[in-house]
């Protein structure tokens, strides 16, 4: 490539005269003078939208915070009373209210700031119809693709709002059971009986059984001989339950006296007595174990025998001979013995065949 071609293709621009520069400056000044009011109007409008959005967001968040604090104060007012024992404790109410407040604050911020953003775009004379249509189509596509996530989120919100369970509760969620260690909007964490941690999606929980709300019931079955005196058994069980209710820590875990409900089963060799007691939520298993312990000791002191299962033989008793009921061997069992041969019937012999008759010679010719 020659330098002449380069110079011909990119010639040096001609210098601008003073008259042309003044003309361009006047045109720019006139354009600014014509549009400065529009710019000022648009800027003030955007500023007003931002100020109103942030002030409204601050007021809404402050109102939600005061509402959550009022809920916490009402929960602390009944803490330690008889009514508070039947309700959830203050810490659980605080966690539940904080979770609800966080969700409400996030939703309010999203709605307010999202609306402010659309209004700012409208202030620039931007057509929002294609944007809203695209957002609607994208929302439908995301909704179909993440429907499980949406289901988990909505289920978590309603579980928190309805206070179905909280941290520290013993629940049976169907797919898993254990103690709740964390409640989230999407996943609930449970601590199993063996120490394992279950991560259960809220949308997968179809039914929930809370074992830590209200009160629990401890049920114990005692199997004794059918010859025992029922009134004596009732008196011994009642005395053991009263003694248990006066000691620590069972006086707090037992919320009612131990009641003997009656006979649950009567058989030829045993009868089952059922008793129950109302306990603190989640403490029924420990109360049942302590009741069995105390009832067994009380029965041993009173000479009442608890039966159940197969009776065990003492070590000093001679064991029966398993061949005592068998008959001695018989000589007839051996097929080669003389007794068996004598008793065997004789096999009949086949009759001898008759002599064959020769046909008479034919003498005729």
Protein Blocks (a to p, Z undefined) as FASTA:
>chain_A
ZZklmmmmmccdddddfklmmmmmmmmmmmmmmmmmmmmmmmmmmmmmmmmmmmmmmmmm
mmmmmmmmmmmmmmmmmgoiaklmmmccfklmmmmmmmmmmmmmmmmmmmmmmmmmmmmm
mmnopafklmmmmmmmmmmmmmmmmmmmmmmmmmmmmmmmnomacehiacdehjagcddf
bdcfkbccdddfkopacdddfklpmbdcdfkghiadddddddddfkbcfklmmmmmmmmm
mmmmmpcfklmmpgbdcddfbjfbdcfkbccddddddddehilmmmmmmmmmmmmmmmmm
nopaceedjddddfklccddfklmpccddfklpmkbmklmmmpccddddddddddddddd
dfbZZ
